[in-house]
Amino acid sequence: MKVAVAHGQMPPTAIEDIMSAFYDGKYDILLSTTIIESGLDIPTANTLIVHRADMFGLAQLYQLRGRVGRSKLRAYALFTLPAQQKITAQAERRLKVLQSLETLGAGFQLASHDLDIRGAGNLLGEEQSGHIKEVGFELYQSMLEEAILNLKAGVVEPAADRWSPQITVGMPVLIPEDYVADLAVRLSLYRRLADLDTDDEIDNFAAELRDRFGVLPDEVRYLFKIAAIKGYCRRANVEKVDAGPKGAVITFRDNKFAQPDRLVYFIRQHGQAARVRPDMKVVFFQEWETPEERLAGTTEILRQLANLAEDRKAA
Amino acid sequence: MIREALLRERYRGGQAFYVVPRIEDLAGVKDFLDKHVRR
């Protein structure tokens, strides 16, 4: 059999030549690194062999598997493992998940499984603690869930009444693995957390965690504070809060606030420390040196806004 | 088993992908292929 070899450190033109030669049927086997993960469909290639499948990520394996079986022909995908060494528990789990993903729409599930197995480490871990930009873990989770539910229900447009405010505070907010070891439990906690609304619910949930897992680590305490802020945001129709060392920028949903007069008054009360930007976002200038201050300050502003929106005295 | 899979694909006139995780793995697999599925 004729074997072509290709890998990512070859010049791109060389790879292209090999690929097109393979496409033209000049080779029987294309031996390569994951560079074939994406690219041209090759309808006549319907067998895939993955060497050391334990070394690949779940998304990669899934992607690779998708390279065959595009035409009417039955396709085969073989995943090989080392005969001698034992594979890691994570690798084993990845392969199990891959086996279980058979149905249509598996890609969606896959994304969440992949995140589950790897943990949110890269998304929200220490090394990125300053960069929780657009999507936090919790938000990601609920967006994903919403999308899946909508798809299952055949809804095309996302439901308007279910929205999740975005809070950016630039600090790690998560349930660390060393706090709750079991993955499934951790995920169910995230899920419940996303449903919390009132201060009471949040306090009760925090107490439950303390009971079950011990004293709350900082990341979890922050998580609860964010959950509380989110509750206020929903009441105040705030879509987005970006808080940094110099203050906070608040974006209202559709730029609307239930009690505009009160809002104007509230902002005026702050004097120089608050103003409305031309794009209708409200900026509060503060000196928030520590993350703790930032959280506390943001909480207070949003709490007052929520009360204003509901026509109560801002106290 | 790998050999069989590759031969089977070949018999029905198709092609196969063989993917390895690292560049260093290429040589070993190439040896294997040269030995076992050479015709």
Interface residues (C-beta under 8 A of the other chain):
Chain A: M1 V3 V5 H7 G8 Q9 F22 G25 Y27 D28 I29 L30 L31 S32 T33 T34 I36 I42 T44 A45 N46 T47 L48 I49 V50 H51 R52 M55 F56 L64 R67 V68 L73 Y76 L78 T80
Chain B: M1 I2 A5 L6 R8 E9 R10 R12 G13 G14 Q15 A16 F17 Y18 V19 V20 P21 R22 I23 D25 L26 V29 K30 L33 D34 V37 R38 R39
